[in-house]
Amino acid sequence: MKITRREILPVFAAGGVTAAGALNGLPLLNATPAFADLSDLMEPGPLGERIVGDENAPVTIIEYASMTCPHCRAFHKDVYPTIKEKYIDTGKAKLYFRSFPFDPSAAAATMLAECSGDKYFTMVDILYDKQATWSRGNVVDELFKISKLAGFTQESFNACLKNQELLDNVLAIQKKAAEVYEVNATPTFFINGTKYSGNMSAEEMGKVIDALV
């Protein structure tokens, strides 16, 4: 799968982008966790890292997510708050958020979040909250409405989505995850190097974390 910059604005304007790629229809629960070399997995990508929690926390959760994935939204809205309160805010775990866009809409949303600077996680929250609105219909107009809340102008909005280097970096993170760590569904989690594909309940993730603390 290769997303190009030409797809980001013109395709949106033509109304040709669907809410989620076909890959989002894959079964999203892998009952047999695989293992990754955590030292390599922890290497920062070209965009650096987006981290929530104490960097010295004993448990490392790495999440690969697509902004148009309804399963990712469900985790972010229904599971993440519990995990944050019980494990991240108490210093037991930290979470690395890495984007794995399945389609041009998700790539565009990721780029806008990156361009928002210190408002990154605020943008992610809003994008998930309003996913059903912006990921359907006129995507570019809906994304612009959200971006204005983070201080974007029409000029800065267009400049962000036309930034080829930024898009290349977003896709480099996706490419490495797919080719090296065999990420092929979202969300995918690595918890201290063990891979879990598919949405996890707060209870499921909590049991994994508890066993590692």
N, C-alpha and C positions, 0 to 999 in steps of 0.2 A: 504494500500500500504506500503510495507516494502522494502527498498533498503538495501542491504548488501554490506560489503566491498568486498566480492568475485566478485561482479558484476562490480566493478569500473575499474580494469585493465584487467582481463582475457577476459571479454565479449567484451571490446573494441578491444582487439587484435584479437578476432575472427570475428570482424565486425558485431556483433549481436545487436548493439544498434541503435535504430531509432532516428530520429531527435527530436521527441517529443512524449510524452506519449499520450495514447488515450484520457485522460482527457482533453488535450489541444483542443480537438475538440468540447467541450461543448460550448453552447451559453455563451458569456462572458459579458452580460449586465443585471444587476438586477435592474429593474426600481423602486423597493421598498427598500430603504436603511433600514438595520437593525441597532440596537444600541448595543454597548458594553460598559462595565464599563471601562472608560478610565484609572482609577487608576490601575486596574489590567492589562489592555492592555499595560501600560507603564512600567511594570516590565521588566527589562533587561533579555534576555535569557542567556543561558550558554556561548555564544560567545560575550556577551556585545552588544553594539549597533554601527551601522554604521550610522552616522548622518551627514546631510548636512544642514548648516544654524545655526542661533543663537538659542541656547538651550532655551533662554527666549522668543522666538517668540510666539505670542498668538495663532497661528494656528499650530496644529500638524498633519502632514500627515504621516501615516504609510503605506508603500507599501509592499505587499507580492508578490514576483515575482519568476518565474522559468527562468533560463538562456537559456533554449531551447524554451521558449514560444515566438512565433512571435508577439503576441499582446503586450507582455512586451517590446520587442525590439522596436515596433512601438511607444509605449509611451516614452521610453527612448530617442529615436532618434528625434521624431517629436513634442512631447508635453513637456517633461521635461525641455528642454532649455528655453522655454517661461515662464514656471512656476518658474524656478530658477531665471531668470532675473527680472521678475515682482514682485515676492512674497518672494522668499528665500533670494536673495541678498539684498533686501530692509528691511529685518528684520520682515516681516509680517508672515512668515511661516518657518517651519523647516521640513525636510523629514527624516524619519527613513527607511532605506532599510533593509528588512528582506527576506531571501531566503525561497522559498517554492518549492523545486525541485520535478518535476513530474516524473523524470526518472533518471537512473544512469549517463547519460551524464550531466544533469543539476547539479546533486549532485557533480560530479567530478569538474565541472567548479566552483561551489561555494567553494569547498575545496581549490582549487588553488588560488582563489581570497583571501580567508582567510589567506592562507600561504604566500601571497605576502606582508603582513604587511601594511606599509604606502602607498603601491602602490595599495591598494584594489580597490579604485574607478577608477584608471587608468585601472586596469585589467577588471573591469566590463564594462567600455567603449569599450575596445577592443573586449571583448567577444561578446557584443551585435553587434558591428560593423561588426564582422566577423562570426556572428552566422550561416549564410548559409553555410560557409566553414567548420567550425570545428564540427558542429552538425550532419554532414552527412559523410558517407564514413568512413575513418580510423580516428576515433575520437581521439584516444590517440596520434597519430602523429601530428595531427593539434593542439591539445591542448598544446603539448610540444613546437611546434613552437611559439605559443603565449606566453607561460610561459618563454621562453628564453628571450623575450623582457623585462621581469620583473626581470631577473637575475637568474632564475632557472637553475640548472644543471640537468643532467639526474638523478643523485642520489637524489637531493632534490625534484625533480618532483615525482619520484617514492615513496619517503618517505612520501610526503604529501598525495598522493592518497592511501597509505596503513595505514594511521593514523586512527585507529578504533575509538579513543576517539573523534577526530574531526568529523568523519562521524556521530557518535552517537549524538553529539551536534547539528549538522546541522539538523538531523532528529527529534530531540527533539523539535526544534523550529517549524518545519513543523507539528509535531503531535499536539502540543498545539494549533496551529492556526486552524487546522482541527477540533479538538474535542471541543475546548472551544469557538472559534470564528466562527466556521462553514465556514471556508475558503475552497472552493472546486473548485475554478477557479482562473486563473491568467491573468492579475494582479487583485488583490483585494486591495482596499484602505480603510483606516479608517481615516476620517478627523474630528478631535476633537471628536472621538468616534463613528461617524456615518459611517456605512459600505457601500461601493459602489463596486460591483463586475463587472469587465470588464473595458476595456480601456475607458478612459475619454478624451475628447478633451480639449485643453487648455481653450476654452471658458467655457465648462461645469465645469471644476475644478475651474476656475477663479471665476465663479459666486458663488460657494460654499464658497470659501475663502473670497470673498468680503463680504458675509453676516455675516462672523464671526469676521471680523477685527473691 
